[in-house]
Amino acid sequence: MTLKEKVEKALESVRPYLQADGGNVELIDISKDGIVKVKLTGACGRCPMSAMTLQHSITNEIKKVVPEVKEVQAV
């Protein structure tokens, strides 16, 4: 399984929670040094809690599934 496939698998596990609130997350890029860039879309893109969602839900899940990821950034 590629790094991208592992990250997508991690995102699939948090998507139902985001979609329940009218949002979603899209994988934009993965750098060679382990930085994942994602875009919060829909209601999540405008939500004041999006930074907390990114940090606690998305980042934690990605790092749990893909420990080689160093950082997750929203773009």
C-alpha positions as CSV (number, residue, x, y, z in Angstrom):
1,M,0.0,0.0,0.0
2,T,1.4,3.4,-1.0
3,L,1.7,6.3,1.4
4,K,-1.1,8.1,-0.4
5,E,-3.4,5.0,-0.1
6,K,-2.6,4.8,3.7
7,V,-3.5,8.5,4.1
8,E,-6.7,8.1,2.1
9,K,-7.6,5.1,4.3
10,A,-7.2,7.3,7.4
11,L,-9.3,10.1,5.9
12,E,-12.0,7.6,5.0
13,S,-12.4,6.8,8.7
14,V,-13.1,10.5,9.6
15,R,-15.2,11.4,6.6
16,P,-18.5,10.1,8.0
17,Y,-18.2,12.5,10.9
18,L,-17.4,15.5,8.7
19,Q,-20.1,14.6,6.2
20,A,-22.7,14.4,9.1
21,D,-22.0,18.1,9.6
22,G,-22.2,18.9,5.9
23,G,-18.4,18.9,5.3
24,N,-15.6,16.8,3.9
25,V,-11.9,16.6,3.6
26,E,-9.8,16.3,0.4
27,L,-6.2,15.1,0.2
28,I,-4.2,17.7,-1.7
29,D,-0.6,16.6,-1.4
30,I,2.0,14.6,0.5
31,S,5.5,15.9,0.5
32,K,8.6,13.7,0.5
33,D,9.4,14.9,4.0
34,G,6.1,13.6,5.4
35,I,3.9,16.7,5.3
36,V,0.3,16.0,4.3
37,K,-1.8,18.9,2.9
38,V,-5.6,18.6,3.1
39,K,-8.5,20.9,2.3
40,L,-11.6,21.0,4.4
41,T,-14.6,21.5,2.2
42,G,-18.3,22.2,2.5
43,A,-19.4,23.4,6.0
44,C,-16.0,22.4,7.4
45,G,-14.3,24.9,5.2
46,R,-16.2,27.8,6.8
47,C,-16.5,26.4,10.4
48,P,-14.8,28.3,13.2
49,M,-14.0,24.9,14.7
50,S,-12.2,23.7,11.6
51,A,-8.7,24.1,13.2
52,M,-9.7,21.9,16.1
53,T,-11.2,19.4,13.7
54,L,-8.0,19.3,11.7
55,Q,-5.8,19.0,14.8
56,H,-7.7,16.5,16.8
57,S,-9.7,14.4,14.5
58,I,-7.9,14.4,11.1
59,T,-4.3,14.7,12.3
60,N,-4.6,12.2,15.1
61,E,-6.2,9.6,12.7
62,I,-3.7,10.1,10.0
63,K,-0.7,9.8,12.4
64,K,-2.3,6.7,14.0
65,V,-2.7,4.9,10.6
66,V,0.5,6.4,9.0
67,P,3.1,7.1,11.7
68,E,5.6,8.3,9.2
69,V,3.6,11.5,8.6
70,K,5.2,14.4,10.4
71,E,2.6,17.1,10.0
72,V,-0.9,17.7,8.6
73,Q,-1.6,21.2,7.2
74,A,-4.8,22.7,5.9
75,V,-4.6,24.6,2.6
